[in-house]
Amino acid sequence: MVQPRKPSSGSAGNESVKLGDITIAKEIYIACGYTDMRKSIDGLVALVQETMGLNPFSPALYLFCGKRRDRIKALLWEGDGFVLFCGTFYLSAYRY
């Protein structure tokens, strides 16, 4: 069972874990080939489980690239839910 992360203890004791803190990722996986960028969190979780054969609830960052290579998505489990990052390259395409 995945345990929720606890806030880090600072000197004032009021620091909290920030949403989308990718430094918690212990590993980074890049999906081979192109991914349908219309997929949302559930679709990307299914790809991680079925295609990559990995556990999406592990402390890892999963990267996906679109066919036009101008968009990238990243999926991260934070202990109490997933965060989906989306990026677009406007001036050039990503070399994938």
CYANA upper distance limits for C-alpha pairs under 8 A (distance plus 0.5 A):
  2 VAL  CA     57 PHE  CA      8.14
  2 VAL  CA     79 GLY  CA      6.75
  3 GLN  CA     79 GLY  CA      6.64
  3 GLN  CA     80 ASP  CA      8.20
  4 PRO  CA     78 GLU  CA      8.27
  4 PRO  CA     79 GLY  CA      5.13
  4 PRO  CA     80 ASP  CA      5.86
  5 ARG  CA     17 VAL  CA      8.49
  5 ARG  CA     78 GLU  CA      7.99
  5 ARG  CA     79 GLY  CA      6.34
  5 ARG  CA     80 ASP  CA      8.10
  6 LYS  CA     17 VAL  CA      8.02
  7 PRO  CA     15 GLU  CA      7.13
  7 PRO  CA     16 SER  CA      5.14
  7 PRO  CA     17 VAL  CA      5.67
  8 SER  CA     15 GLU  CA      6.79
  8 SER  CA     16 SER  CA      6.62
  8 SER  CA     17 VAL  CA      7.10
  9 SER  CA     13 GLY  CA      5.80
  9 SER  CA     14 ASN  CA      7.92
  9 SER  CA     15 GLU  CA      7.02
 10 GLY  CA     14 ASN  CA      7.31
 10 GLY  CA     15 GLU  CA      6.42
 17 VAL  CA     21 ASP  CA      8.14
 19 LEU  CA     83 VAL  CA      8.33
 20 GLY  CA     76 LEU  CA      8.28
 20 GLY  CA     78 GLU  CA      8.27
 20 GLY  CA     83 VAL  CA      6.72
 22 ILE  CA     61 LEU  CA      7.87
 22 ILE  CA     76 LEU  CA      7.95
 24 ILE  CA     59 PRO  CA      7.03
 24 ILE  CA     60 ALA  CA      8.33
 24 ILE  CA     78 GLU  CA      8.41
 25 ALA  CA     59 PRO  CA      5.31
 25 ALA  CA     60 ALA  CA      4.95
 25 ALA  CA     61 LEU  CA      6.20
 25 ALA  CA     76 LEU  CA      8.13
 26 LYS  CA     59 PRO  CA      6.14
 26 LYS  CA     60 ALA  CA      5.99
 26 LYS  CA     61 LEU  CA      8.39
 27 GLU  CA     59 PRO  CA      7.54
 27 GLU  CA     60 ALA  CA      5.18
 27 GLU  CA     61 LEU  CA      6.82
 28 ILE  CA     60 ALA  CA      6.09
 28 ILE  CA     61 LEU  CA      5.22
 28 ILE  CA     62 TYR  CA      6.46
 28 ILE  CA     63 LEU  CA      8.04
 29 TYR  CA     60 ALA  CA      7.81
 29 TYR  CA     61 LEU  CA      6.72
 29 TYR  CA     62 TYR  CA      5.37
 29 TYR  CA     63 LEU  CA      6.64
 30 ILE  CA     62 TYR  CA      6.46
 30 ILE  CA     63 LEU  CA      5.23
 30 ILE  CA     64 PHE  CA      6.82
 31 ALA  CA     35 THR  CA      8.46
 31 ALA  CA     52 MET  CA      7.97
 31 ALA  CA     62 TYR  CA      7.74
 31 ALA  CA     63 LEU  CA      6.57
 31 ALA  CA     64 PHE  CA      5.95
 31 ALA  CA     65 CYS  CA      8.09
 33 GLY  CA     65 CYS  CA      8.16
 34 TYR  CA     64 PHE  CA      7.75
 34 TYR  CA     65 CYS  CA      6.09
 34 TYR  CA     66 GLY  CA      5.76
 34 TYR  CA     67 LYS  CA      5.62
 35 THR  CA     64 PHE  CA      6.56
 35 THR  CA     65 CYS  CA      6.25
 35 THR  CA     66 GLY  CA      5.68
 35 THR  CA     67 LYS  CA      7.25
 36 ASP  CA     66 GLY  CA      6.65
 36 ASP  CA     67 LYS  CA      7.95
 37 MET  CA     65 CYS  CA      8.12
 37 MET  CA     66 GLY  CA      6.16
 37 MET  CA     71 ARG  CA      8.17
 37 MET  CA     72 ILE  CA      8.50
 37 MET  CA     73 LYS  CA      8.19
 39 LYS  CA     43 GLY  CA      5.66
 39 LYS  CA     44 LEU  CA      6.76
 40 SER  CA     44 LEU  CA      6.74
 41 ILE  CA     45 VAL  CA      6.55
 41 ILE  CA     75 LEU  CA      7.96
 41 ILE  CA     82 PHE  CA      7.85
 41 ILE  CA     84 LEU  CA      7.13
 42 ASP  CA     46 ALA  CA      6.76
 43 GLY  CA     47 LEU  CA      6.87
 44 LEU  CA     48 VAL  CA      6.77
 44 LEU  CA     75 LEU  CA      8.05
 45 VAL  CA     49 GLN  CA      6.79
 45 VAL  CA     56 PRO  CA      6.60
 46 ALA  CA     50 GLU  CA      6.34
 46 ALA  CA     51 THR  CA      8.29
 47 LEU  CA     51 THR  CA      5.61
 47 LEU  CA     52 MET  CA      7.08
 48 VAL  CA     52 MET  CA      5.46
 48 VAL  CA     53 GLY  CA      6.78
 48 VAL  CA     54 LEU  CA      6.19
 48 VAL  CA     55 ASN  CA      7.48
 48 VAL  CA     56 PRO  CA      6.57
 48 VAL  CA     62 TYR  CA      8.31
 49 GLN  CA     53 GLY  CA      5.37
 49 GLN  CA     54 LEU  CA      5.65
 49 GLN  CA     55 ASN  CA      6.47
 49 GLN  CA     56 PRO  CA      7.10
 50 GLU  CA     54 LEU  CA      8.24
 56 PRO  CA     60 ALA  CA      8.05
 56 PRO  CA     76 LEU  CA      8.36
 56 PRO  CA     77 TRP  CA      7.41
 57 PHE  CA     77 TRP  CA      6.08
 57 PHE  CA     79 GLY  CA      8.11
 58 SER  CA     77 TRP  CA      7.40
 59 PRO  CA     76 LEU  CA      7.93
 59 PRO  CA     77 TRP  CA      6.96
 59 PRO  CA     78 GLU  CA      8.03
 60 ALA  CA     76 LEU  CA      6.91
 60 ALA  CA     77 TRP  CA      7.85
 61 LEU  CA     74 ALA  CA      7.06
 61 LEU  CA     75 LEU  CA      6.33
 61 LEU  CA     76 LEU  CA      5.61
 61 LEU  CA     77 TRP  CA      8.41
 62 TYR  CA     74 ALA  CA      5.93
 62 TYR  CA     75 LEU  CA      5.60
 62 TYR  CA     76 LEU  CA      7.18
 63 LEU  CA     72 ILE  CA      7.55
 63 LEU  CA     73 LYS  CA      6.29
 63 LEU  CA     74 ALA  CA      5.01
 63 LEU  CA     75 LEU  CA      7.12
 64 PHE  CA     72 ILE  CA      6.12
 64 PHE  CA     73 LYS  CA      5.63
 64 PHE  CA     74 ALA  CA      6.79
 65 CYS  CA     69 ARG  CA      6.59
 65 CYS  CA     70 ASP  CA      8.39
 65 CYS  CA     71 ARG  CA      6.55
 65 CYS  CA     72 ILE  CA      5.07
 65 CYS  CA     73 LYS  CA      7.01
 65 CYS  CA     96 TYR  CA      8.12
 66 GLY  CA     70 ASP  CA      7.28
 66 GLY  CA     71 ARG  CA      5.98
 66 GLY  CA     72 ILE  CA      6.77
 68 ARG  CA     93 ALA  CA      7.80
 69 ARG  CA     93 ALA  CA      5.68
 69 ARG  CA     94 TYR  CA      5.63
 69 ARG  CA     95 ARG  CA      7.56
 69 ARG  CA     96 TYR  CA      7.37
 70 ASP  CA     88 THR  CA      6.15
 70 ASP  CA     89 PHE  CA      5.45
 70 ASP  CA     90 TYR  CA      7.59
 70 ASP  CA     92 SER  CA      7.50
 70 ASP  CA     93 ALA  CA      5.15
 70 ASP  CA     94 TYR  CA      6.34
 71 ARG  CA     86 CYS  CA      7.81
 71 ARG  CA     87 GLY  CA      6.12
 71 ARG  CA     88 THR  CA      4.99
 71 ARG  CA     89 PHE  CA      6.75
 71 ARG  CA     94 TYR  CA      8.35
 72 ILE  CA     86 CYS  CA      6.43
 72 ILE  CA     87 GLY  CA      5.72
 72 ILE  CA     88 THR  CA      7.03
 73 LYS  CA     84 LEU  CA      7.41
 73 LYS  CA     85 PHE  CA      5.98
 73 LYS  CA     86 CYS  CA      5.05
 73 LYS  CA     87 GLY  CA      6.81
 74 ALA  CA     84 LEU  CA      6.27
 74 ALA  CA     85 PHE  CA      5.45
 74 ALA  CA     86 CYS  CA      7.06
 75 LEU  CA     82 PHE  CA      7.38
 75 LEU  CA     83 VAL  CA      6.43
 75 LEU  CA     84 LEU  CA      5.35
 75 LEU  CA     85 PHE  CA      6.98
 76 LEU  CA     82 PHE  CA      6.05
 76 LEU  CA     83 VAL  CA      5.76
 76 LEU  CA     84 LEU  CA      7.13
 77 TRP  CA     81 GLY  CA      6.33
 77 TRP  CA     82 PHE  CA      4.95
 77 TRP  CA     83 VAL  CA      6.91
 78 GLU  CA     82 PHE  CA      6.47
 78 GLU  CA     83 VAL  CA      7.66
 89 PHE  CA     93 ALA  CA      6.72
 89 PHE  CA     94 TYR  CA      7.76
